[in-house]
Amino acid sequence: MNKIYPSAAAALQGLIQDGQLLAVGGFGLCGIPEALIDALHATGARNLTVISNNAGVDGLGLGKLLASRQIQRMISSYVGENKEFERQYLAGELELEFTPQGTLAEKLRAGGAGIPAFYTQTGVGTIVAEGKELREFHGKTYVLEQALHPAVALIKAHVADRSGNLRFRLTSRNFNPAAATAGKVCVVEVEKIVENGEIAPDDVHLPGIYVHRIVVNAHPAKHIEKRTVTVRAGV
């Protein structure tokens, strides 16, 4: 089966609908599927619920979809550094399911592993636990968190082979594998495609069984969310 598509737009064709639950990999602007986010923006799909560690920054990453008002609800762990996100949320225009970062990762992992829910101490006694089942184990209180099952996962990897086996690069791996396994359909953006067998088995970070569509973006912008430069005298 050919998993390779000629463009990000083609890779999303027939998958995106209004009101969908989507997962998007990345951490800040590191490891985000830039071309796929642009293609998602171009679909014009609205009322989306997006699972992602954060929503990019103003004008970059998922920030583009916030600006176009395509996202109705975010399931996120970090919501800073995005003024439009803040404005929409405080104005009641954007729904937010605030989720501790480890819990978010586990909700995705559980979704991919077929685990419907799990108990955790994280969030007990805070607004995170409001409306959720609480239970005691060994004298400690835990909150029940349900797994996430996005209809489509959009992720970024460094290299794929033609079967969809993936290798990520350093910290850009972040939430991408968990989002991929949780998604009913996974679309991956890579910088390079190699022939089957060129990725050593021990170097496969995500098996191709989880990957349905692949698109090449050989030269992503890889924006830096924050850059701090130290000014030294005499340099």
Buried (B, 14 or more C-beta within 10 A) or exposed (E): EEBBBEEBBEBBEEBBEEEBBBBBBBBBBBBBBBBBBBBBBBBEBBEBBBBBBBBBBBEBBBBBBBBEEBBBBBBBBBBEBBEBBBEBBEEEEBEBEBBBBEBBBBBBBBBBEEEEEBBBEBBBEEEBBEEEEEEEEEEEEBBEBBBBBBBBBBBBBBBBBBBBBBBBEEEBBBBBBBBBBBBEBBBBBBBBBBEEEBBEEEEBBBBBEBBBBBBBBEEBEEBEBEEEEEEEEEE
